[in-house]
Structures are given as C-alpha cells and as structure tokens.
C-alpha cells in the first residue's frame, strides 16, 4: 500500500499522485508527541500539491499528522482564522 492510499483511503485523488511524500515512510508524517516535525515539513515545502493536501485535511478534519506542511496545532489555528474571516464577511455582507 502506498502512502497516499494509507493517508487518504481509496477515492479520487489524481492530485495526490504528484505529492512529494509518495514513497516516503508514513511514520515521518505522524511523529510521536513532542517529536520534531521538521523533516516532514521539509518534504512538504516544495510540493506542488501542498495546497490540495492542506485543503483535504481541513475539509476532512484530520486531527493527526502533518498535512500540507502543517501540524495538527497549525491546522487548528488555520480553521479558527478561516471561521473568523467567514463570520466577519457575514456580518459585513
């Protein structure tokens, strides 16, 4: 089983075939609590589908691992920031 199938399951994922993480040990993207995320984020840094990966993780509520170059904590902050922007647009609009 490849990393993409392991992470995303069996679904339409043509963009995922271009991911830098193809062939990389999945454990790198799911470090133990307190362990460094630097290596995983480095794999993500130049990935052409990084934004797709991040959007997938945000849309599906991924709570573990590095997705789109962001940790769980960073994705949580991103979700909150987006929610605040959406709320302000509703109030303003």
PDB file of N, CA, C and O in Angstrom:
ATOM      1  N   UNK A   1       0.858  -1.175   0.000  1.00  0.00           N
ATOM      2  CA  UNK A   1       0.000   0.000   0.000  1.00  0.00           C
ATOM      3  C   UNK A   1       0.903   1.236   0.000  1.00  0.00           C
ATOM      4  O   UNK A   1       1.874   1.296   0.754  1.00  0.00           O
ATOM      5  N   UNK A   2       0.583   2.216  -0.842  1.00  0.00           N
ATOM      6  CA  UNK A   2       1.395   3.435  -0.878  1.00  0.00           C
ATOM      7  C   UNK A   2       0.931   4.427   0.186  1.00  0.00           C
ATOM      8  O   UNK A   2      -0.139   4.266   0.774  1.00  0.00           O
ATOM      9  N   UNK A   3       1.739   5.443   0.424  1.00  0.00           N
ATOM     10  CA  UNK A   3       1.450   6.438   1.459  1.00  0.00           C
ATOM     11  C   UNK A   3       0.131   7.149   1.208  1.00  0.00           C
ATOM     12  O   UNK A   3      -0.641   7.375   2.140  1.00  0.00           O
ATOM     13  N   UNK A   4      -0.129   7.498  -0.024  1.00  0.00           N
ATOM     14  CA  UNK A   4      -1.354   8.238  -0.346  1.00  0.00           C
ATOM     15  C   UNK A   4      -2.585   7.403  -0.015  1.00  0.00           C
ATOM     16  O   UNK A   4      -3.540   7.914   0.569  1.00  0.00           O
ATOM     17  N   UNK A   5      -2.573   6.136  -0.379  1.00  0.00           N
ATOM     18  CA  UNK A   5      -3.712   5.267  -0.062  1.00  0.00           C
ATOM     19  C   UNK A   5      -3.847   5.118   1.440  1.00  0.00           C
ATOM     20  O   UNK A   5      -4.957   5.141   1.974  1.00  0.00           O
ATOM     21  N   UNK A   6      -2.728   4.965   2.121  1.00  0.00           N
ATOM     22  CA  UNK A   6      -2.763   4.844   3.572  1.00  0.00           C
ATOM     23  C   UNK A   6      -3.357   6.093   4.212  1.00  0.00           C
ATOM     24  O   UNK A   6      -4.185   5.991   5.117  1.00  0.00           O
ATOM     25  N   UNK A   7      -2.942   7.267   3.751  1.00  0.00           N
ATOM     26  CA  UNK A   7      -3.398   8.519   4.346  1.00  0.00           C
ATOM     27  C   UNK A   7      -4.802   8.909   3.921  1.00  0.00           C
ATOM     28  O   UNK A   7      -5.588   9.381   4.743  1.00  0.00           O
ATOM     29  N   UNK A   8      -5.126   8.721   2.660  1.00  0.00           N
ATOM     30  CA  UNK A   8      -6.376   9.261   2.128  1.00  0.00           C
ATOM     31  C   UNK A   8      -7.455   8.214   1.874  1.00  0.00           C
ATOM     32  O   UNK A   8      -8.613   8.574   1.663  1.00  0.00           O
ATOM     33  N   UNK A   9      -7.111   6.939   1.888  1.00  0.00           N
ATOM     34  CA  UNK A   9      -8.072   5.903   1.566  1.00  0.00           C
ATOM     35  C   UNK A   9      -8.250   5.795   0.058  1.00  0.00           C
ATOM     36  O   UNK A   9      -7.600   6.507  -0.708  1.00  0.00           O
ATOM     37  N   UNK A  10      -9.120   4.916  -0.353  1.00  0.00           N
ATOM     38  CA  UNK A  10      -9.341   4.707  -1.787  1.00  0.00           C
ATOM     39  C   UNK A  10     -10.451   5.635  -2.259  1.00  0.00           C
ATOM     40  O   UNK A  10     -11.623   5.420  -1.951  1.00  0.00           O
ATOM     41  N   UNK A  11     -10.079   6.656  -3.000  1.00  0.00           N
ATOM     42  CA  UNK A  11     -11.017   7.630  -3.528  1.00  0.00           C
ATOM     43  C   UNK A  11     -10.346   8.360  -4.686  1.00  0.00           C
ATOM     44  O   UNK A  11      -9.168   8.134  -4.961  1.00  0.00           O
ATOM     45  N   UNK A  12     -11.071   9.218  -5.355  1.00  0.00           N
ATOM     46  CA  UNK A  12     -10.492  10.020  -6.424  1.00  0.00           C
ATOM     47  C   UNK A  12      -9.422  10.907  -5.825  1.00  0.00           C
ATOM     48  O   UNK A  12      -9.685  11.702  -4.923  1.00  0.00           O
ATOM     49  N   UNK A  13      -8.235  10.763  -6.327  1.00  0.00           N
ATOM     50  CA  UNK A  13      -7.132  11.524  -5.771  1.00  0.00           C
ATOM     51  C   UNK A  13      -6.026  11.727  -6.795  1.00  0.00           C
ATOM     52  O   UNK A  13      -4.852  11.511  -6.494  1.00  0.00           O
ATOM     53  N   UNK A  14      -6.386  12.131  -7.976  1.00  0.00           N
ATOM     54  CA  UNK A  14      -5.387  12.292  -9.031  1.00  0.00           C
ATOM     55  C   UNK A  14      -4.296  13.276  -8.642  1.00  0.00           C
ATOM     56  O   UNK A  14      -3.141  13.088  -9.024  1.00  0.00           O
ATOM     57  N   UNK A  15      -4.631  14.317  -7.894  1.00  0.00           N
ATOM     58  CA  UNK A  15      -3.620  15.291  -7.484  1.00  0.00           C
ATOM     59  C   UNK A  15      -2.591  14.668  -6.545  1.00  0.00           C
ATOM     60  O   UNK A  15      -1.440  15.104  -6.510  1.00  0.00           O
ATOM     61  N   UNK A  16      -2.991  13.664  -5.794  1.00  0.00           N
ATOM     62  CA  UNK A  16      -2.111  13.070  -4.802  1.00  0.00           C
ATOM     63  C   UNK A  16      -0.947  12.298  -5.424  1.00  0.00           C
ATOM     64  O   UNK A  16       0.088  12.107  -4.784  1.00  0.00           O
ATOM     65  N   UNK A  17      -1.115  11.860  -6.659  1.00  0.00           N
ATOM     66  CA  UNK A  17      -0.040  11.137  -7.332  1.00  0.00           C
ATOM     67  C   UNK A  17       1.182  12.018  -7.560  1.00  0.00           C
ATOM     68  O   UNK A  17       2.278  11.507  -7.795  1.00  0.00           O
ATOM     69  N   UNK A  18       1.007  13.327  -7.493  1.00  0.00           N
ATOM     70  CA  UNK A  18       2.102  14.266  -7.692  1.00  0.00           C
ATOM     71  C   UNK A  18       2.774  14.681  -6.385  1.00  0.00           C
ATOM     72  O   UNK A  18       3.709  15.481  -6.400  1.00  0.00           O
ATOM     73  N   UNK A  19       2.314  14.153  -5.266  1.00  0.00           N
ATOM     74  CA  UNK A  19       2.797  14.569  -3.952  1.00  0.00           C
ATOM     75  C   UNK A  19       4.251  14.163  -3.713  1.00  0.00           C
ATOM     76  O   UNK A  19       4.681  13.081  -4.112  1.00  0.00           O
ATOM     77  N   UNK A  20       4.988  15.038  -3.063  1.00  0.00           N
ATOM     78  CA  UNK A  20       6.381  14.751  -2.701  1.00  0.00           C
ATOM     79  C   UNK A  20       6.494  13.574  -1.746  1.00  0.00           C
ATOM     80  O   UNK A  20       7.539  12.928  -1.683  1.00  0.00           O
ATOM     81  N   UNK A  21       5.442  13.291  -1.009  1.00  0.00           N
ATOM     82  CA  UNK A  21       5.501  12.240   0.008  1.00  0.00           C
ATOM     83  C   UNK A  21       5.357  10.835  -0.565  1.00  0.00           C
ATOM     84  O   UNK A  21       5.483   9.857   0.171  1.00  0.00           O
ATOM     85  N   UNK A  22       5.098  10.719  -1.847  1.00  0.00           N
ATOM     86  CA  UNK A  22       4.996   9.391  -2.456  1.00  0.00           C
ATOM     87  C   UNK A  22       6.300   8.641  -2.228  1.00  0.00           C
ATOM     88  O   UNK A  22       7.374   9.126  -2.585  1.00  0.00           O
ATOM     89  N   UNK A  23       6.203   7.463  -1.635  1.00  0.00           N
ATOM     90  CA  UNK A  23       7.373   6.641  -1.399  1.00  0.00           C
ATOM     91  C   UNK A  23       8.118   6.961  -0.114  1.00  0.00           C
ATOM     92  O   UNK A  23       9.110   6.304   0.202  1.00  0.00           O
ATOM     93  N   UNK A  24       7.658   7.962   0.634  1.00  0.00           N
ATOM     94  CA  UNK A  24       8.289   8.327   1.904  1.00  0.00           C
ATOM     95  C   UNK A  24       7.609   7.547   3.028  1.00  0.00           C
ATOM     96  O   UNK A  24       6.402   7.307   2.980  1.00  0.00           O
ATOM     97  N   UNK A  25       8.372   7.160   4.021  1.00  0.00           N
ATOM     98  CA  UNK A  25       7.832   6.416   5.163  1.00  0.00           C
ATOM     99  C   UNK A  25       6.712   7.220   5.827  1.00  0.00           C
ATOM    100  O   UNK A  25       6.957   8.345   6.262  1.00  0.00           O
ATOM    101  N   UNK A  26       5.505   6.686   5.919  1.00  0.00           N
ATOM    102  CA  UNK A  26       4.379   7.411   6.520  1.00  0.00           C
ATOM    103  C   UNK A  26       4.633   7.835   7.968  1.00  0.00           C
ATOM    104  O   UNK A  26       4.082   8.836   8.424  1.00  0.00           O
ATOM    105  N   UNK A  27       5.457   7.085   8.685  1.00  0.00           N
ATOM    106  CA  UNK A  27       5.744   7.432  10.078  1.00  0.00           C
ATOM    107  C   UNK A  27       6.364   8.818  10.203  1.00  0.00           C
ATOM    108  O   UNK A  27       6.233   9.467  11.241  1.00  0.00           O
ATOM    109  N   UNK A  28       7.035   9.271   9.153  1.00  0.00           N
ATOM    110  CA  UNK A  28       7.641  10.598   9.170  1.00  0.00           C
ATOM    111  C   UNK A  28       6.576  11.674   9.367  1.00  0.00           C
ATOM    112  O   UNK A  28       6.836  12.697  10.000  1.00  0.00           O
ATOM    113  N   UNK A  29       5.377  11.446   8.826  1.00  0.00           N
ATOM    114  CA  UNK A  29       4.302  12.434   8.867  1.00  0.00           C
ATOM    115  C   UNK A  29       3.408  12.302  10.101  1.00  0.00           C
ATOM    116  O   UNK A  29       2.487  13.095  10.300  1.00  0.00           O
ATOM    117  N   UNK A  30       3.689  11.302  10.918  1.00  0.00           N
ATOM    118  CA  UNK A  30       2.935  11.083  12.152  1.00  0.00           C
ATOM    119  C   UNK A  30       3.921  10.887  13.307  1.00  0.00           C
ATOM    120  O   UNK A  30       4.000   9.804  13.886  1.00  0.00           O
ATOM    121  N   UNK A  31       4.670  11.941  13.635  1.00  0.00           N
ATOM    122  CA  UNK A  31       5.684  11.806  14.687  1.00  0.00           C
ATOM    123  C   UNK A  31       5.050  11.628  16.070  1.00  0.00           C
ATOM    124  O   UNK A  31       3.912  12.032  16.310  1.00  0.00           O
ATOM    125  N   UNK A  32       5.802  11.024  16.946  1.00  0.00           N
ATOM    126  CA  UNK A  32       5.361  10.878  18.335  1.00  0.00           C
ATOM    127  C   UNK A  32       5.165  12.261  18.942  1.00  0.00           C
ATOM    128  O   UNK A  32       5.788  13.229  18.505  1.00  0.00           O
ATOM    129  N   UNK A  33       4.314  12.353  19.934  1.00  0.00           N
ATOM    130  CA  UNK A  33       4.052  13.627  20.610  1.00  0.00           C
ATOM    131  C   UNK A  33       5.369  14.225  21.103  1.00  0.00           C
ATOM    132  O   UNK A  33       6.154  13.559  21.778  1.00  0.00           O
ATOM    133  N   UNK A  34       5.595  15.475  20.759  1.00  0.00           N
ATOM    134  CA  UNK A  34       6.801  16.175  21.172  1.00  0.00           C
ATOM    135  C   UNK A  34       7.988  15.993  20.246  1.00  0.00           C
ATOM    136  O   UNK A  34       8.997  16.683  20.391  1.00  0.00           O
ATOM    137  N   UNK A  35       7.882  15.064  19.287  1.00  0.00           N
ATOM    138  CA  UNK A  35       8.978  14.829  18.342  1.00  0.00           C
ATOM    139  C   UNK A  35       8.972  15.915  17.266  1.00  0.00           C
ATOM    140  O   UNK A  35       7.963  16.588  17.054  1.00  0.00           O
ATOM    141  N   UNK A  36      10.083  16.072  16.606  1.00  0.00           N
ATOM    142  CA  UNK A  36      10.225  17.096  15.583  1.00  0.00           C
ATOM    143  C   UNK A  36       9.363  16.799  14.352  1.00  0.00           C
ATOM    144  O   UNK A  36       9.208  15.651  13.937  1.00  0.00           O
ATOM    145  N   UNK A  37       8.816  17.861  13.793  1.00  0.00           N
ATOM    146  CA  UNK A  37       8.042  17.756  12.554  1.00  0.00           C
ATOM    147  C   UNK A  37       8.839  18.324  11.378  1.00  0.00           C
ATOM    148  O   UNK A  37       8.350  18.371  10.249  1.00  0.00           O
ATOM    149  N   UNK A  38      10.053  18.748  11.653  1.00  0.00           N
ATOM    150  CA  UNK A  38      10.870  19.448  10.663  1.00  0.00           C
ATOM    151  C   UNK A  38      11.065  18.649   9.372  1.00  0.00           C
ATOM    152  O   UNK A  38      10.891  19.191   8.281  1.00  0.00           O
ATOM    153  N   UNK A  39      11.423  17.371   9.485  1.00  0.00           N
ATOM    154  CA  UNK A  39      11.682  16.568   8.288  1.00  0.00           C
ATOM    155  C   UNK A  39      10.430  16.421   7.429  1.00  0.00           C
ATOM    156  O   UNK A  39      10.502  16.536   6.206  1.00  0.00           O
ATOM    157  N   UNK A  40       9.296  16.171   8.050  1.00  0.00           N
ATOM    158  CA  UNK A  40       8.050  16.025   7.302  1.00  0.00           C
ATOM    159  C   UNK A  40       7.696  17.330   6.597  1.00  0.00           C
ATOM    160  O   UNK A  40       7.306  17.327   5.430  1.00  0.00           O
ATOM    161  N   UNK A  41       7.834  18.430   7.303  1.00  0.00           N
ATOM    162  CA  UNK A  41       7.518  19.731   6.713  1.00  0.00           C
ATOM    163  C   UNK A  41       8.470  20.067   5.578  1.00  0.00           C
ATOM    164  O   UNK A  41       8.095  20.753   4.627  1.00  0.00           O
ATOM    165  N   UNK A  42       9.689  19.589   5.677  1.00  0.00           N
ATOM    166  CA  UNK A  42      10.664  19.812   4.604  1.00  0.00           C
ATOM    167  C   UNK A  42      10.232  19.076   3.330  1.00  0.00           C
ATOM    168  O   UNK A  42      10.396  19.596   2.227  1.00  0.00           O
ATOM    169  N   UNK A  43       9.685  17.873   3.484  1.00  0.00           N
ATOM    170  CA  UNK A  43       9.166  17.129   2.334  1.00  0.00           C
ATOM    171  C   UNK A  43       8.030  17.922   1.694  1.00  0.00           C
ATOM    172  O   UNK A  43       7.920  17.975   0.469  1.00  0.00           O
ATOM    173  N   UNK A  44       7.196  18.531   2.513  1.00  0.00           N
ATOM    174  CA  UNK A  44       6.037  19.289   2.032  1.00  0.00           C
ATOM    175  C   UNK A  44       6.425  20.626   1.399  1.00  0.00           C
ATOM    176  O   UNK A  44       5.724  21.123   0.517  1.00  0.00           O
ATOM    177  N   UNK A  45       7.523  21.200   1.841  1.00  0.00           N
ATOM    178  CA  UNK A  45       7.871  22.567   1.474  1.00  0.00           C
ATOM    179  C   UNK A  45       7.773  22.860  -0.027  1.00  0.00           C
ATOM    180  O   UNK A  45       7.155  23.852  -0.411  1.00  0.00           O
ATOM    181  N   UNK A  46       8.349  22.047  -0.859  1.00  0.00           N
ATOM    182  CA  UNK A  46       8.334  22.318  -2.293  1.00  0.00           C
ATOM    183  C   UNK A  46       7.305  21.528  -3.071  1.00  0.00           C
ATOM    184  O   UNK A  46       7.371  21.469  -4.299  1.00  0.00           O
ATOM    185  N   UNK A  47       6.364  20.925  -2.387  1.00  0.00           N
ATOM    186  CA  UNK A  47       5.381  20.052  -3.038  1.00  0.00           C
ATOM    187  C   UNK A  47       4.380  20.865  -3.859  1.00  0.00           C
ATOM    188  O   UNK A  47       3.822  21.854  -3.383  1.00  0.00           O
ATOM    189  N   UNK A  48       4.166  20.432  -5.090  1.00  0.00           N
ATOM    190  CA  UNK A  48       3.261  21.163  -5.984  1.00  0.00           C
ATOM    191  C   UNK A  48       1.791  20.985  -5.605  1.00  0.00           C
ATOM    192  O   UNK A  48       0.949  21.766  -6.047  1.00  0.00           O
ATOM    193  N   UNK A  49       1.469  19.981  -4.800  1.00  0.00           N
ATOM    194  CA  UNK A  49       0.082  19.759  -4.388  1.00  0.00           C
ATOM    195  C   UNK A  49      -0.118  20.038  -2.897  1.00  0.00           C
ATOM    196  O   UNK A  49      -1.085  19.572  -2.295  1.00  0.00           O
ATOM    197  N   UNK A  50       0.787  20.788  -2.322  1.00  0.00           N
ATOM    198  CA  UNK A  50       0.715  21.103  -0.893  1.00  0.00           C
ATOM    199  C   UNK A  50      -0.626  21.743  -0.515  1.00  0.00           C
ATOM    200  O   UNK A  50      -1.230  21.367   0.490  1.00  0.00           O
ATOM    201  N   UNK A  51      -1.085  22.696  -1.306  1.00  0.00           N
ATOM    202  CA  UNK A  51      -2.357  23.362  -1.004  1.00  0.00           C
ATOM    203  C   UNK A  51      -3.532  22.391  -1.070  1.00  0.00           C
ATOM    204  O   UNK A  51      -4.443  22.458  -0.245  1.00  0.00           O
ATOM    205  N   UNK A  52      -3.513  21.488  -2.052  1.00  0.00           N
ATOM    206  CA  UNK A  52      -4.576  20.477  -2.152  1.00  0.00           C
ATOM    207  C   UNK A  52      -4.584  19.597  -0.905  1.00  0.00           C
ATOM    208  O   UNK A  52      -5.642  19.291  -0.354  1.00  0.00           O
ATOM    209  N   UNK A  53      -3.399  19.196  -0.472  1.00  0.00           N
ATOM    210  CA  UNK A  53      -3.267  18.345   0.700  1.00  0.00           C
ATOM    211  C   UNK A  53      -3.811  19.049   1.948  1.00  0.00           C
ATOM    212  O   UNK A  53      -4.554  18.458   2.731  1.00  0.00           O
ATOM    213  N   UNK A  54      -3.437  20.301   2.117  1.00  0.00           N
ATOM    214  CA  UNK A  54      -3.920  21.061   3.263  1.00  0.00           C
ATOM    215  C   UNK A  54      -5.433  21.207   3.221  1.00  0.00           C
ATOM    216  O   UNK A  54      -6.099  21.018   4.239  1.00  0.00           O
ATOM    217  N   UNK A  55      -5.983  21.539   2.067  1.00  0.00           N
ATOM    218  CA  UNK A  55      -7.433  21.686   1.949  1.00  0.00           C
ATOM    219  C   UNK A  55      -8.150  20.378   2.233  1.00  0.00           C
ATOM    220  O   UNK A  55      -9.213  20.371   2.854  1.00  0.00           O
ATOM    221  N   UNK A  56      -7.568  19.263   1.777  1.00  0.00           N
ATOM    222  CA  UNK A  56      -8.147  17.955   2.070  1.00  0.00           C
ATOM    223  C   UNK A  56      -8.200  17.744   3.579  1.00  0.00           C
ATOM    224  O   UNK A  56      -9.233  17.348   4.120  1.00  0.00           O
ATOM    225  N   UNK A  57      -7.089  18.008   4.255  1.00  0.00           N
ATOM    226  CA  UNK A  57      -7.010  17.802   5.697  1.00  0.00           C
ATOM    227  C   UNK A  57      -8.001  18.689   6.446  1.00  0.00           C
ATOM    228  O   UNK A  57      -8.656  18.241   7.387  1.00  0.00           O
ATOM    229  N   UNK A  58      -8.107  19.935   6.029  1.00  0.00           N
ATOM    230  CA  UNK A  58      -9.039  20.851   6.677  1.00  0.00           C
ATOM    231  C   UNK A  58     -10.486  20.429   6.437  1.00  0.00           C
ATOM    232  O   UNK A  58     -11.304  20.455   7.357  1.00  0.00           O
ATOM    233  N   UNK A  59     -10.798  20.047   5.220  1.00  0.00           N
ATOM    234  CA  UNK A  59     -12.162  19.652   4.868  1.00  0.00           C
ATOM    235  C   UNK A  59     -12.589  18.364   5.564  1.00  0.00           C
ATOM    236  O   UNK A  59     -13.770  18.163   5.844  1.00  0.00           O
ATOM    237  N   UNK A  60     -11.622  17.496   5.839  1.00  0.00           N
ATOM    238  CA  UNK A  60     -11.936  16.199   6.425  1.00  0.00           C
ATOM    239  C   UNK A  60     -11.608  16.109   7.912  1.00  0.00           C
ATOM    240  O   UNK A  60     -11.699  15.038   8.512  1.00  0.00           O
ATOM    241  N   UNK A  61     -11.231  17.224   8.493  1.00  0.00           N
ATOM    242  CA  UNK A  61     -10.988  17.255   9.931  1.00  0.00           C
ATOM    243  C   UNK A  61      -9.861  16.362  10.405  1.00  0.00           C
ATOM    244  O   UNK A  61      -9.934  15.787  11.491  1.00  0.00           O
ATOM    245  N   UNK A  62      -8.818  16.242   9.595  1.00  0.00           N
ATOM    246  CA  UNK A  62      -7.674  15.419  10.002  1.00  0.00           C
ATOM    247  C   UNK A  62      -7.076  15.986  11.278  1.00  0.00           C
ATOM    248  O   UNK A  62      -6.710  17.160  11.334  1.00  0.00           O
ATOM    249  N   UNK A  63      -6.980  15.154  12.292  1.00  0.00           N
ATOM    250  CA  UNK A  63      -6.510  15.626  13.587  1.00  0.00           C
ATOM    251  C   UNK A  63      -5.094  15.196  13.905  1.00  0.00           C
ATOM    252  O   UNK A  63      -4.522  15.653  14.894  1.00  0.00           O
ATOM    253  N   UNK A  64      -4.525  14.343  13.103  1.00  0.00           N
ATOM    254  CA  UNK A  64      -3.196  13.834  13.386  1.00  0.00           C
ATOM    255  C   UNK A  64      -2.298  13.984  12.169  1.00  0.00           C
ATOM    256  O   UNK A  64      -2.764  13.951  11.030  1.00  0.00           O
ATOM    257  N   UNK A  65      -1.036  14.145  12.419  1.00  0.00           N
ATOM    258  CA  UNK A  65      -0.052  14.143  11.349  1.00  0.00           C
ATOM    259  C   UNK A  65       0.187  15.488  10.703  1.00  0.00           C
ATOM    260  O   UNK A  65      -0.460  16.489  11.013  1.00  0.00           O
ATOM    261  N   UNK A  66       1.141  15.471   9.796  1.00  0.00           N
ATOM    262  CA  UNK A  66       1.500  16.645   9.015  1.00  0.00           C
ATOM    263  C   UNK A  66       0.774  16.533   7.673  1.00  0.00           C
ATOM    264  O   UNK A  66       0.918  15.544   6.954  1.00  0.00           O
ATOM    265  N   UNK A  67       0.010  17.543   7.359  1.00  0.00           N
ATOM    266  CA  UNK A  67      -0.754  17.599   6.107  1.00  0.00           C
ATOM    267  C   UNK A  67      -0.529  18.973   5.491  1.00  0.00           C
ATOM    268  O   UNK A  67      -0.695  19.990   6.165  1.00  0.00           O
ATOM    269  N   UNK A  68      -0.159  19.010   4.234  1.00  0.00           N
ATOM    270  CA  UNK A  68       0.036  20.299   3.568  1.00  0.00           C
ATOM    271  C   UNK A  68       1.075  21.156   4.276  1.00  0.00           C
ATOM    272  O   UNK A  68       1.027  22.385   4.216  1.00  0.00           O
ATOM    273  N   UNK A  69       1.999  20.510   4.937  1.00  0.00           N
ATOM    274  CA  UNK A  69       3.060  21.236   5.622  1.00  0.00           C
ATOM    275  C   UNK A  69       2.678  21.804   6.970  1.00  0.00           C
ATOM    276  O   UNK A  69       3.437  22.585   7.545  1.00  0.00           O
ATOM    277  N   UNK A  70       1.517  21.431   7.489  1.00  0.00           N
ATOM    278  CA  UNK A  70       1.066  21.958   8.780  1.00  0.00           C
ATOM    279  C   UNK A  70       0.812  20.837   9.779  1.00  0.00           C
ATOM    280  O   UNK A  70       0.354  19.750   9.426  1.00  0.00           O
ATOM    281  N   UNK A  71       1.123  21.135  11.032  1.00  0.00           N
ATOM    282  CA  UNK A  71       0.839  20.207  12.118  1.00  0.00           C
ATOM    283  C   UNK A  71      -0.629  20.325  12.527  1.00  0.00           C
ATOM    284  O   UNK A  71      -1.357  21.194  12.047  1.00  0.00           O
ATOM    285  N   UNK A  72      -1.036  19.447  13.406  1.00  0.00           N
ATOM    286  CA  UNK A  72      -2.410  19.493  13.919  1.00  0.00           C
ATOM    287  C   UNK A  72      -2.708  20.859  14.545  1.00  0.00           C
ATOM    288  O   UNK A  72      -3.761  21.444  14.289  1.00  0.00           O
ATOM    289  N   UNK A  73      -1.807  21.351  15.342  1.00  0.00           N
ATOM    290  CA  UNK A  73      -1.999  22.646  16.006  1.00  0.00           C
ATOM    291  C   UNK A  73      -2.106  23.780  14.981  1.00  0.00           C
ATOM    292  O   UNK A  73      -2.955  24.662  15.109  1.00  0.00           O
ATOM    293  N   UNK A  74      -1.246  23.749  13.974  1.00  0.00           N
ATOM    294  CA  UNK A  74      -1.281  24.794  12.940  1.00  0.00           C
ATOM    295  C   UNK A  74      -2.576  24.746  12.134  1.00  0.00           C
ATOM    296  O   UNK A  74      -3.127  25.787  11.777  1.00  0.00           O
ATOM    297  N   UNK A  75      -3.060  23.540  11.849  1.00  0.00           N
ATOM    298  CA  UNK A  75      -4.336  23.414  11.121  1.00  0.00           C
ATOM    299  C   UNK A  75      -5.496  23.909  11.965  1.00  0.00           C
ATOM    300  O   UNK A  75      -6.432  24.518  11.446  1.00  0.00           O
ATOM    301  N   UNK A  76      -5.438  23.649  13.262  1.00  0.00           N
ATOM    302  CA  UNK A  76      -6.488  24.146  14.158  1.00  0.00           C
ATOM    303  C   UNK A  76      -6.543  25.669  14.118  1.00  0.00           C
ATOM    304  O   UNK A  76      -7.620  26.259  14.029  1.00  0.00           O
ATOM    305  N   UNK A  77      -5.373  26.300  14.184  1.00  0.00           N
ATOM    306  CA  UNK A  77      -5.313  27.762  14.094  1.00  0.00           C
ATOM    307  C   UNK A  77      -5.855  28.251  12.752  1.00  0.00           C
ATOM    308  O   UNK A  77      -6.578  29.246  12.694  1.00  0.00           O
ATOM    309  N   UNK A  78      -5.507  27.554  11.685  1.00  0.00           N
ATOM    310  CA  UNK A  78      -5.983  27.932  10.347  1.00  0.00           C
ATOM    311  C   UNK A  78      -7.502  27.827  10.260  1.00  0.00           C
ATOM    312  O   UNK A  78      -8.152  28.708   9.699  1.00  0.00           O
ATOM    313  N   UNK A  79      -8.066  26.763  10.807  1.00  0.00           N
ATOM    314  CA  UNK A  79      -9.537  26.617  10.803  1.00  0.00           C
ATOM    315  C   UNK A  79     -10.198  27.753  11.569  1.00  0.00           C
ATOM    316  O   UNK A  79     -11.194  28.320  11.119  1.00  0.00           O
ATOM    317  N   UNK A  80      -9.638  28.083  12.730  1.00  0.00           N
ATOM    318  CA  UNK A  80     -10.201  29.187  13.519  1.00  0.00           C
ATOM    319  C   UNK A  80     -10.102  30.505  12.762  1.00  0.00           C
ATOM    320  O   UNK A  80     -11.054  31.285  12.748  1.00  0.00           O
ATOM    321  N   UNK A  81      -8.967  30.755  12.138  1.00  0.00           N
ATOM    322  CA  UNK A  81      -8.785  32.006  11.387  1.00  0.00           C
ATOM    323  C   UNK A  81      -9.788  32.085  10.240  1.00  0.00           C
ATOM    324  O   UNK A  81     -10.380  33.136   9.998  1.00  0.00           O
ATOM    325  N   UNK A  82      -9.975  30.979   9.543  1.00  0.00           N
ATOM    326  CA  UNK A  82     -10.930  30.974   8.430  1.00  0.00           C
ATOM    327  C   UNK A  82     -12.351  31.192   8.930  1.00  0.00           C
ATOM    328  O   UNK A  82     -13.134  31.896   8.292  1.00  0.00           O
ATOM    329  N   UNK A  83     -12.686  30.596  10.060  1.00  0.00           N
ATOM    330  CA  UNK A  83     -14.018  30.776  10.635  1.00  0.00           C
ATOM    331  C   UNK A  83     -14.248  32.238  10.987  1.00  0.00           C
ATOM    332  O   UNK A  83     -15.331  32.772  10.744  1.00  0.00           O
ATOM    333  N   UNK A  84     -13.252  32.882  11.550  1.00  0.00           N
ATOM    334  CA  UNK A  84     -13.387  34.291  11.916  1.00  0.00           C
ATOM    335  C   UNK A  84     -13.563  35.166  10.679  1.00  0.00           C
ATOM    336  O   UNK A  84     -14.343  36.117  10.700  1.00  0.00           O
ATOM    337  N   UNK A  85     -12.843  34.852   9.597  1.00  0.00           N
ATOM    338  CA  UNK A  85     -12.988  35.606   8.349  1.00  0.00           C
ATOM    339  C   UNK A  85     -14.392  35.421   7.796  1.00  0.00           C
ATOM    340  O   UNK A  85     -15.026  36.386   7.369  1.00  0.00           O
ATOM    341  N   UNK A  86     -14.882  34.183   7.801  1.00  0.00           N
ATOM    342  CA  UNK A  86     -16.228  33.916   7.303  1.00  0.00           C
ATOM    343  C   UNK A  86     -17.280  34.664   8.120  1.00  0.00           C
ATOM    344  O   UNK A  86     -18.220  35.229   7.562  1.00  0.00           O
ATOM    345  N   UNK A  87     -17.120  34.666   9.424  1.00  0.00           N
ATOM    346  CA  UNK A  87     -18.075  35.376  10.280  1.00  0.00           C
ATOM    347  C   UNK A  87     -18.058  36.862  10.007  1.00  0.00           C
ATOM    348  O   UNK A  87     -19.113  37.494   9.952  1.00  0.00           O
ATOM    349  N   UNK A  88     -16.877  37.431   9.836  1.00  0.00           N
ATOM    350  CA  UNK A  88     -16.792  38.871   9.579  1.00  0.00           C
ATOM    351  C   UNK A  88     -17.383  39.217   8.204  1.00  0.00           C
ATOM    352  O   UNK A  88     -17.940  40.300   8.024  1.00  0.00           O
ATOM    353  N   UNK A  89     -17.261  38.301   7.238  1.00  0.00           N
ATOM    354  CA  UNK A  89     -17.855  38.536   5.924  1.00  0.00           C
ATOM    355  C   UNK A  89     -19.376  38.510   6.005  1.00  0.00           C
ATOM    356  O   UNK A  89     -20.048  39.281   5.319  1.00  0.00           O
ATOM    357  N   UNK A  90     -19.922  37.629   6.836  1.00  0.00           N
ATOM    358  CA  UNK A  90     -21.364  37.540   7.003  1.00  0.00           C
ATOM    359  C   UNK A  90     -21.884  38.809   7.654  1.00  0.00           C
ATOM    360  O   UNK A  90     -22.902  39.358   7.233  1.00  0.00           O
ATOM    361  N   UNK A  91     -21.191  39.269   8.671  1.00  0.00           N
ATOM    362  CA  UNK A  91     -21.594  40.491   9.376  1.00  0.00           C
ATOM    363  C   UNK A  91     -21.491  41.702   8.453  1.00  0.00           C
ATOM    364  O   UNK A  91     -22.368  42.566   8.461  1.00  0.00           O
ATOM    365  N   UNK A  92     -20.430  41.767   7.666  1.00  0.00           N
ATOM    366  CA  UNK A  92     -20.203  42.906   6.774  1.00  0.00           C
ATOM    367  C   UNK A  92     -21.110  42.862   5.542  1.00  0.00           C
ATOM    368  O   UNK A  92     -21.452  43.901   4.977  1.00  0.00           O
ATOM    369  N   UNK A  93     -21.493  41.650   5.134  1.00  0.00           N
ATOM    370  CA  UNK A  93     -22.195  41.494   3.870  1.00  0.00           C
ATOM    371  C   UNK A  93     -23.643  41.576   3.966  1.00  0.00           C
ATOM    372  O   UNK A  93     -24.337  41.457   2.956  1.00  0.00           O
TER     373      UNK A  93
END
